Amino acid sequence: MKKILLLNASPKNSGATQEILKLLSQAAPHGVKTELLCFGDWNIGYCRGCKACYQTRECVVKDDMAFLVEKLEEADVLVIAAPSYWADVPGIFKSFIDRCTPYSNTNPDPQHPALKAGKRCYGIALRTGTRPEECEHILATIEHWCGHMGIEMAEGIFFCQVEGKEEIAPHKALLQKKAEEWFSPCR
């Protein structure tokens, strides 16, 4: 059974970002398993920049990152949705990215732990304003992370002028279509 991990890169689990991921999960085709996690529900500490992980192959900060990396490993497909916070990704998402160093190709240890190959990722960005450049920047950040993690960035979509979850309703048909495309068991 295909496993889809939907990651809300926002610090809150009650807004538009969560609503988008809920709609995708509800629209997933039969034969796939979805799991939705919000970074704000987990303890993700800051990277200390100590580079101890280069030698030890694990982070010295003890929090929920090991659990989250385990969820990444279990998934076949990832969807990362991030709102714009001051024209960039939320701080908690940046902390998550930094803390993935032990598992990424930025770790110079050739024996560093890595995720199994063959994963795909879909990115979603949203913002309250009208300028698409902010969303494009967020999608580029997701793609950059994917590249360092050995994950194929398959597609990205974005939504502007989204103040709250009530603004997601007009996009429901598109999200249903994307769930069918992205999560198809034969894909």
Backbone torsions as a table, in degrees:
resi	resn	phi	psi	omega
1	MET	NA	131.1	179.1
2	LYS	-69.5	136.0	179.2
3	LYS	-111.2	126.4	-179.8
4	ILE	-111.4	125.7	176.1
5	LEU	-107.9	117.8	179.2
6	LEU	-101.4	117.2	-176.1
7	LEU	-110.7	118.0	174.3
8	ASN	-88.3	107.5	-176.1
9	ALA	-85.3	19.7	177.4
10	SER	-96.9	156.7	174.7
11	PRO	-77.9	-5.4	-179.6
12	LYS	-125.0	147.9	-176.4
13	ASN	-108.3	23.0	-176.1
14	SER	-128.1	12.8	-175.9
15	GLY	-110.4	-160.2	-176.1
16	ALA	-64.6	-36.7	-179.6
17	THR	-61.9	-45.3	178.5
18	GLN	-63.9	-40.2	-179.2
19	GLU	-62.6	-41.0	177.6
20	ILE	-59.6	-47.0	-178.0
21	LEU	-68.5	-34.5	175.6
22	LYS	-62.6	-44.4	179.3
23	LEU	-62.5	-41.7	176.7
24	LEU	-61.7	-43.8	-179.8
25	SER	-62.3	-44.0	-180.0
26	GLN	-65.6	-28.7	-177.8
27	ALA	-91.3	0.0	-178.4
28	ALA	-60.8	138.5	179.7
29	PRO	-64.5	159.6	175.0
30	HIS	-61.3	141.7	177.7
31	GLY	97.9	4.6	174.5
32	VAL	-125.3	152.2	178.4
33	LYS	-113.2	128.5	179.0
34	THR	-111.6	149.0	173.5
35	GLU	-138.3	132.3	-177.7
36	LEU	-113.5	123.2	178.4
37	LEU	-125.5	139.7	175.8
38	CYS	-110.0	125.2	-178.9
39	PHE	-55.4	-32.4	179.7
40	GLY	-65.0	-16.6	178.4
41	ASP	-86.9	-2.4	-174.2
42	TRP	-124.3	154.2	177.9
43	ASN	-87.8	106.0	179.4
44	ILE	-119.8	101.8	-179.3
45	GLY	-77.3	168.3	178.6
46	TYR	-75.3	147.1	169.2
47	CYS	-67.3	135.1	179.8
48	ARG	-89.8	-6.2	179.6
49	GLY	66.9	20.5	-175.6
50	CYS	-79.9	-18.9	-179.7
51	LYS	62.1	17.2	175.7
52	ALA	-60.4	-30.3	-179.1
53	CYS	-63.2	-21.2	177.4
54	TYR	-65.7	-29.4	179.0
55	GLN	-97.8	-40.6	-173.0
56	THR	-90.0	-15.5	-177.5
57	ARG	66.1	18.6	174.3
58	GLU	-152.5	159.3	-178.2
59	CYS	-82.4	144.6	178.7
60	VAL	-77.5	-19.4	179.1
61	VAL	-78.8	124.3	-179.2
62	LYS	-102.4	109.9	-179.9
63	ASP	-155.1	-146.6	-175.8
64	ASP	-90.7	5.2	-178.3
65	MET	-62.5	-38.8	179.7
66	ALA	-59.4	-41.4	177.2
67	PHE	-62.3	-45.9	-178.4
68	LEU	-65.5	-38.7	177.6
69	VAL	-66.6	-35.8	175.6
70	GLU	-61.0	-41.0	177.8
71	LYS	-65.3	-39.0	175.3
72	LEU	-60.2	-43.7	-178.2
73	GLU	-63.2	-39.7	-178.1
74	GLU	-69.6	-26.7	-172.9
75	ALA	-79.6	146.1	171.9
76	ASP	-91.7	-36.1	-177.3
77	VAL	-131.7	137.8	176.2
78	LEU	-114.6	144.9	167.3
79	VAL	-126.2	121.9	177.9
80	ILE	-114.0	119.5	177.9
81	ALA	-113.2	129.6	-177.9
82	ALA	-136.2	131.0	173.1
83	PRO	-82.3	162.1	176.6
84	SER	-83.9	125.9	171.7
85	TYR	-118.7	106.4	-177.7
86	TRP	54.5	46.8	175.5
87	ALA	67.7	23.7	-179.7
88	ASP	-151.3	-178.9	178.4
89	VAL	-72.8	153.5	175.6
90	PRO	-61.3	151.4	-178.3
91	GLY	-56.0	-37.7	-178.8
92	ILE	-65.0	-33.8	177.2
93	PHE	-69.8	-41.0	177.4
94	LYS	-62.3	-39.8	176.4
95	SER	-61.1	-42.8	177.4
96	PHE	-58.9	-47.4	179.6
97	ILE	-58.1	-49.5	-179.4
98	ASP	-59.1	-38.8	-176.2
99	ARG	-76.2	-6.7	175.5
100	CYS	-82.9	-0.5	-177.4
101	THR	-51.1	-43.3	-178.8
102	PRO	-59.2	-23.7	-173.8
103	TYR	-105.0	2.8	-173.4
104	SER	-106.4	169.0	178.8
105	ASN	-75.8	1.4	172.8
106	THR	-80.6	-14.2	176.1
107	ASN	-78.0	117.9	-175.4
108	PRO	-71.9	-10.6	179.1
109	ASP	-70.2	116.4	-178.6
110	PRO	-64.1	-16.6	179.2
111	GLN	-101.3	15.8	-177.7
112	HIS	-61.1	151.3	176.8
113	PRO	-67.2	144.3	180.0
114	ALA	-141.6	157.0	176.1
115	LEU	-71.5	151.7	176.6
116	LYS	-62.1	148.2	-176.8
117	ALA	-72.4	162.1	172.7
118	GLY	96.0	6.2	179.6
119	LYS	-81.0	148.1	173.8
120	ARG	-117.7	152.3	177.6
121	CYS	-132.2	143.7	173.3
122	TYR	-121.3	133.3	-178.6
123	GLY	-108.3	146.4	176.1
124	ILE	-134.8	130.6	176.6
125	ALA	-123.4	148.8	176.8
126	LEU	-146.9	153.4	178.7
127	ARG	-153.4	163.1	-178.6
128	THR	-82.0	-26.9	-177.2
129	GLY	-85.3	-169.0	-173.8
130	THR	-104.6	-11.0	-174.9
131	ARG	-80.6	115.9	-179.5
132	PRO	-70.2	-18.7	-177.3
133	GLU	-58.3	-35.9	178.2
134	GLU	-63.9	-42.4	178.0
135	CYS	-66.9	-39.9	177.7
136	GLU	-61.5	-37.6	176.8
137	HIS	-63.4	-43.4	179.2
138	ILE	-62.8	-43.8	177.7
139	LEU	-63.0	-37.1	177.3
140	ALA	-65.3	-36.0	177.1
141	THR	-64.7	-43.3	177.8
142	ILE	-62.6	-44.4	179.4
143	GLU	-63.2	-39.8	178.4
144	HIS	-61.7	-45.7	177.1
145	TRP	-59.3	-46.5	179.4
146	CYS	-55.9	-45.2	-179.0
147	GLY	-58.3	-41.3	179.5
148	HIS	-75.6	-19.0	-179.6
149	MET	-97.6	-0.9	-179.6
150	GLY	74.6	30.1	-178.2
151	ILE	-112.4	136.0	177.5
152	GLU	-76.3	123.5	172.6
153	MET	-85.2	105.9	-171.6
154	ALA	-85.0	-36.9	-178.1
155	GLU	-168.3	155.0	174.0
156	GLY	-136.7	143.4	175.3
157	ILE	-132.1	159.9	177.8
158	PHE	-145.4	161.1	179.9
159	PHE	-132.4	128.4	174.6
160	CYS	-105.0	163.7	179.6
161	GLN	59.6	44.0	176.3
162	VAL	-111.6	105.1	-179.5
163	GLU	-89.6	-36.6	-178.4
164	GLY	-153.2	-179.8	-174.4
165	LYS	-66.2	-20.8	177.4
166	GLU	-66.4	-23.1	178.0
167	GLU	-78.9	-2.3	179.8
168	ILE	-83.1	-25.8	-176.3
169	ALA	-50.2	-43.7	179.8
170	PRO	-64.5	-16.1	-177.7
171	HIS	-100.6	5.0	-175.2
172	LYS	-59.1	-43.4	-178.8
173	ALA	-62.9	-42.0	178.2
174	LEU	-63.4	-43.0	-179.7
175	LEU	-64.6	-38.7	175.9
176	GLN	-62.6	-42.7	178.5
177	LYS	-62.8	-43.8	179.5
178	LYS	-64.4	-38.9	177.8
179	ALA	-60.4	-42.4	178.2
180	GLU	-64.0	-45.0	-180.0
181	GLU	-65.9	-52.3	-172.5
182	TRP	-71.4	-34.4	-171.5
183	PHE	-105.7	8.1	-178.7
184	SER	-51.9	128.6	-178.3
185	PRO	-58.7	-25.9	-178.0
186	CYS	-92.5	2.6	-179.3
187	ARG	-89.5	NA	NA
